[in-house]
Amino acid sequence: MALDTKNRQTNLSDDADIYSSHKDIPEKEKWKSMNRSERITHFKDYYALPILIAVIVIGIASYLITDAVTNYRTIVFMAAVINEDFDNDTLEEFNADFLDYLGCDDKKDKSNVCDGYIMSGGSSADAVSATESIASYIYAKQLDAMICDTSTFNHYASLGCFADLSELLTDEQYKKYSEYIYYPVLEEPDKSIPTPDKDTIRPDKTFPCGIYLGQSPVYKLLGGVQPNPVIGINITSGRSENAIKFLEYLFPENG
């Protein structure tokens, strides 16, 4: 049965808002029709919070950009120390001292001898993360040298990651480190393991690419747990001159 709405009783007048067609009033007209108090209330309700958030976001972004630009320094040398975890202050002083040895400006330049690449003795996740980081640094030609135990050194030497010191150093320089030279024991070629970079070539025989650091008085200051690690200069290094100076720094009596 249809509802009879013609004679329905109601308290609303014929021109009540619910009977009239609603149209959005433009914001500009609303603003003009408000008095000062209404405008302040309207502004607080609709605009104050978004503007405050925008100001905070812009402030944070400006700080981060300014901080990044102000504190940016060019890395003049980078070495990865594998399976070591040095005292932070000691490592920071070590880097600062080597930077001074190079005659660089510590406000513009940075030495980055870094530890924490745990490939053995830690979790499998640590090993994977360390391996991926080292590979990415080699591929990007950012890594100048690696310091590690002989087993790890043998692995990377087998992948062709290190420069032949008999070719990189002068005869005089090579002679200074001759008693510390290390010839790696190369692994059997495994084609399933890719080389870290297209510029690395797997060697078919061992070659002089490492230097034992057990007799370095400077390296001992770091207080590492490895008694006689080996350092190698990466073949993809774009700062090999500074890597050679690092050797001189480590062996001052041979420099």
C-alpha positions, 0 to 999 in steps of 0.5 A: 500500500502506498504511503499518503504523504500529502496530508502528513503532519510536520513541524518543519516549514516549507522553506526548511533547509532539508527541502531546499537544494544544497549548494556549496558556498565558495570558500571566498564567499564564506570568508567575506561573510565572516567577522574577525572572530569567525575568521580566526576560528575558521583558520584554526579549525581548517588551516593551522594544523596543516600549515604547522605540519608543513613548516615542521616537514620543511624545517626537518628537510632543510636541516638534513640537506644543510647537514649533508652538504656541510658535513660532506667529505671526499673519501680519499682512502677506503679499506675493509677489515674483515672479521674484526670489530675494533673500539670505535674511538681507537678506529676514529683516531686511526683514521684521523692520524692516517688522514693527517699523514696524507696531508689532507684536510679533515673538513673536506676529506675522509679516511675510511678504514672500516670494520664490522664485516663479519664473514666467519664466527657470526650469523649466516645473515652477517656473512651474507651482508658482509659478502654483499657489501664487499662485492658492491664496494669492489664493483663500484670501485670504492674499495682500495684495500682489504685486510683479513685472515689468510683463508678469506684473503685466499678466497678473494685472491682466487677471484682476482680481486687483488693487484700484483704488488710486484707490478704495482710497487716500484722495485725499491718499494717492493724490496721494503716489504719483501719479508712480509709478502704473502702468496695466496693459496688459490682455490680451485676455479668454481664457475658458479661463483662470479667475480665481483667485477668485470675487471677482475680476472681469476688468476691461474697461478699464485702471485705476490698480492698480500702483505702480512701485518703482524709486524706492523707497529701501527696496525697493532695499535688497533688492538685486533684479535687476528695476530697476523692478518694480510692486506691486499690492494684491490685491483679496481682501486682508483686511489692506489697511490693512497693505498701505497701510502697506507702501506708506508704508514703501517710500516714507518720503519720501512717507509 
